[in-house]
Amino acid sequence: MANQDPQPEIYTTRHEFDASAAIVPAGTTVTVSIYTNQANNEEVRLYAVAVRITDEDFATATTDTDFALTIQCGPNNVPSNQFDIAWLANTIANGGETLAFPSPILVLFQQPLSLIVESKSAIATVADKKRWVIVDLIGELAIQKVSCRGCGFVHPRNSRCPDCAGRPQ
């Protein structure tokens, strides 16, 4: 439930690829679901993504960083194809910026939000070798707004227009 409108939100997920006991083959995916805990009159808008790829000591990884990200909102992938995140993690590690979406990803009430990270190349087995892909989604939680049919005033979705009370002008 939003304490302010809009309320800034950062959703962080961790995806572990453990190569300490066995090789991690290319194509291995790790899926994490995000629970936004929004009310029925609220929506989540995601504006950007940031990625860090770390090793078993949580230091920035320099090898075995070939990963792709899929964002799944409801039954759909947004954007429709997975995208490479190795370059994004490298850019951010070198002081670069996050990846801003051209239009926000909209998550409505009771829509599942999942992040799927896929290893695009095999990770060889070495004792205590792990890769953590940490994904931050940057967005906001807001109360849904509608425009009044009578006067055009914008107000929260579950209330009557405070300007004209919904009467035609």
C-alpha positions in Angstrom: 0.0 0.0 0.0 1.4 3.4 -1.0 2.3 5.7 1.8 2.9 8.5 -0.7 1.8 8.9 -4.3 3.9 7.9 -6.1 6.2 6.0 -3.8 9.7 5.1 -5.0 10.5 1.4 -5.0 13.6 -0.8 -5.7 13.0 -4.5 -6.1 16.2 -6.6 -5.8 16.6 -10.2 -6.8 19.6 -12.6 -6.4 20.2 -15.4 -8.9 22.8 -18.0 -7.9 24.8 -20.1 -10.4 26.8 -22.6 -8.3 29.7 -24.3 -10.2 31.5 -25.6 -7.1 30.2 -29.1 -7.4 29.3 -29.5 -11.1 29.6 -27.5 -14.3 26.8 -25.0 -15.0 25.7 -25.7 -18.6 24.9 -23.0 -21.0 21.1 -22.3 -21.0 20.7 -22.8 -17.2 18.0 -20.5 -15.9 17.2 -19.2 -12.5 13.8 -17.6 -12.0 12.9 -15.4 -9.0 9.3 -14.1 -8.4 8.8 -10.6 -7.0 5.8 -9.8 -4.8 4.9 -6.2 -5.1 2.3 -6.2 -2.3 0.1 -3.6 -4.0 -3.6 -2.9 -3.4 -6.3 -3.3 -6.0 -6.2 0.4 -6.9 -2.5 0.7 -7.2 0.0 0.0 -10.0 3.8 -0.5 -10.1 5.7 1.3 -12.9 9.3 0.0 -13.6 11.5 2.6 -15.2 15.0 1.1 -15.2 17.2 -2.0 -14.4 20.6 -2.3 -12.9 22.7 -5.4 -12.8 25.7 -6.6 -10.8 27.5 -9.9 -11.4 29.6 -11.0 -8.5 31.8 -14.0 -7.6 31.7 -16.2 -4.5 33.4 -13.4 -2.5 30.8 -10.9 -3.7 33.5 -9.0 -5.6 32.7 -7.9 -9.1 33.2 -10.9 -11.4 35.5 -10.5 -14.4 35.1 -13.9 -16.0 32.0 -16.1 -16.7 29.7 -13.0 -16.9 27.7 -14.0 -20.0 24.1 -13.8 -18.8 20.7 -12.7 -20.3 17.7 -11.3 -18.5 14.0 -11.8 -19.2 11.4 -9.8 -17.4 8.0 -11.5 -17.2 4.9 -9.5 -16.2 1.8 -11.6 -16.1 1.9 -14.1 -19.0 4.1 -11.8 -21.2 7.8 -11.1 -21.5 8.5 -7.3 -21.4 10.4 -6.5 -23.6 9.3 -9.5 -25.7 12.9 -10.9 -26.0 15.6 -11.5 -23.4 18.5 -9.1 -23.4 22.2 -9.4 -22.7 23.1 -8.1 -19.3 26.9 -8.7 -19.2 27.5 -5.3 -20.9 25.2 -3.6 -18.5 26.9 -5.1 -15.4 30.3 -4.1 -16.9 29.1 -0.5 -17.6 27.7 -0.1 -14.1 30.9 -1.6 -12.5 32.9 1.1 -14.4 30.7 3.9 -13.1 28.1 3.9 -15.9 24.4 4.3 -15.7 21.4 2.0 -15.4 19.4 0.8 -18.4 16.3 3.0 -18.6 13.3 1.5 -20.4 11.8 3.7 -23.3 8.4 3.3 -21.6 7.7 2.0 -18.1 6.7 -1.6 -17.5 3.3 -1.6 -15.9 2.5 -4.2 -13.2 -1.2 -4.2 -12.1 -2.9 -5.8 -9.1 -2.2 -9.6 -8.8 0.0 -9.7 -11.9 3.0 -12.0 -11.2 6.4 -10.4 -11.8 9.3 -12.7 -12.5 12.9 -12.2 -13.5 14.6 -15.0 -15.4 18.4 -15.0 -15.7 20.0 -17.4 -18.2 23.6 -18.4 -18.4 24.6 -18.0 -22.0 27.8 -19.9 -21.7 29.0 -22.8 -19.5 30.6 -22.1 -16.2 33.4 -24.5 -15.5 33.7 -26.4 -12.2 36.1 -25.0 -9.7 36.0 -25.4 -5.9 33.8 -22.7 -4.3 33.0 -21.1 -7.7 29.8 -19.2 -7.8 28.3 -16.4 -9.8 25.6 -14.2 -8.3 23.6 -12.1 -10.7 21.9 -9.3 -8.7 19.2 -7.4 -10.5 17.6 -4.2 -9.3 14.4 -3.0 -10.8 13.8 0.8 -10.2 10.3 2.1 -10.2 7.4 3.4 -8.2 4.2 2.3 -6.6 1.3 4.7 -7.4 -2.4 4.9 -7.0 -4.2 4.4 -10.4 -5.7 7.6 -11.8 -8.7 8.1 -14.2 -10.1 11.2 -16.0 -13.6 12.3 -15.2 -15.9 11.9 -18.2 -17.8 15.0 -17.2 -15.1 17.5 -16.6 -11.8 15.8 -17.4 -10.4 16.2 -13.9 -7.9 13.5 -13.0 -8.6 11.7 -9.7 -7.9 8.3 -8.0 -9.7 5.3 -9.7 -11.9 4.2 -6.8 -13.3 7.6 -5.9 -15.9 10.0 -7.4 -14.7 13.1 -9.2 -14.2 15.8 -6.5 -14.7 18.6 -9.0 -18.1 17.7 -10.5 -19.1 14.5 -8.6 -19.4 12.7 -11.9 -22.3 14.8 -13.3 -22.1 15.8 -17.0 -21.2 19.5 -17.5 
